[in-house]
Amino acid sequence: MEQPHFNDRSTPLSLSLTRRSGKARDMVAPGPTSAELDSILTAASRVPDHGKLAPWRFVVITDRDAFAALLGRLYRAEKPAPGRLELEALATFARQAPALVALVSAPRESHIPRWEQELSAGAAAQSLLMAAHAMGFAGNWLTGAPAALPGIAEELGVPGGRIAGFFFLGTPSRPLEERPRPALEDIVLRWP
Ligand SMILES: Cc1cc2nc3c(=O)[nH]c(=O)nc-3n(C[C@H](O)[C@H](O)[C@H](O)COP(=O)(O)O)c2cc1C
C-alpha cells in the first residue's frame, strides 16, 4: 500500500497510516500549549485498562535544567566518576524538543496480571503519540540510559513505577523520514 503523506489527516484512518516518529533533537517550537497538552494526555489516558486501574502516570517535565541536573545526579550515584561526555549526553537528552512527558508504568496490587497493566501503559504511549500527530506535532518515544537510572521514577513522583518512555513533542525542523515497515505477509498469520 502506498504510504499517505505525513500531513494527510483527512480521515481518521489516515492518521494511523501516516504516524511516524520525529527525532527529538530536530524538534523546534511551537510545541503543544498547556491546553493542547491536556488534550493529548486526555486522549492518552483513554485506553483499554483491564480492571480500570489506571496503572500509568504522565509526568509533564517543565524545568529542563532541573531535569538535566536530576539525570546527572542519578548517573553519578551509579557511576561516581563519570566522563564529561556522558554527562553532556544526559543534559542534551533532557533539553530536547519544546515539550517532554515521561510516561511511567505504575502497576497496582491486583488480580489483574502485571503484564496486562504494562500493556495498558504501552497503549497509553501510542495514544499519546497519535494525539500529538493528530494535532500536527511530531513525537518521539525514547528510553535510553535515562529511563534505566535507578530511582528515576521515584524522583519524578511515582514510587514503584518504571519509565515506559520519555515523549518528546514539537514541530519537526525537517521533513520526517519514513522507514521500511514490515510486510503484512511477514507479520500476519492466518489460522487455521
Ligand atoms: C519502548 C520504546 C523505547 C524506545 N527507545 C528508543 C531510544 O531510546 N532511542 C531510539 O532511537 N529509539 C527508541 N525507540 C524507537 C522510536 O521511538 C521509534 O519507534 C523508531 O524511531 C521508529 O520510528 P516510527 O515510530 O516512525 O516507526 C523506542 C521505541 C519504544 C517502543
The ligand as an ORCA input file, in Angstrom:
! r2SCAN-3c Opt
* xyz 0 1
  C       9.758      1.293     24.457
  C      10.470      2.000     23.339
  C      11.654      2.663     23.602
  C      12.356      3.287     22.588
  N      13.528      3.914     22.882
  C      14.265      4.445     21.889
  C      15.502      5.070     22.183
  O      15.922      5.163     23.346
  N      16.219      5.548     21.141
  C      15.764      5.463     19.848
  O      16.463      5.906     18.930
  N      14.565      4.909     19.540
  C      13.813      4.400     20.533
  N      12.608      3.833     20.248
  C      12.144      3.796     18.829
  C      11.457      5.078     18.390
  O      10.526      5.522     19.343
  C      10.678      4.884     17.074
  O       9.700      3.902     17.227
  C      11.587      4.497     15.958
  O      12.474      5.534     15.711
  C      10.814      4.167     14.669
  O      10.027      5.221     14.268
  P       8.479      5.074     13.931
  O       7.741      5.365     15.196
  O       8.237      6.053     12.833
  O       8.266      3.669     13.478
  C      11.861      3.244     21.261
  C      10.647      2.613     20.994
  C       9.949      2.003     22.019
  C       8.652      1.305     21.697
*
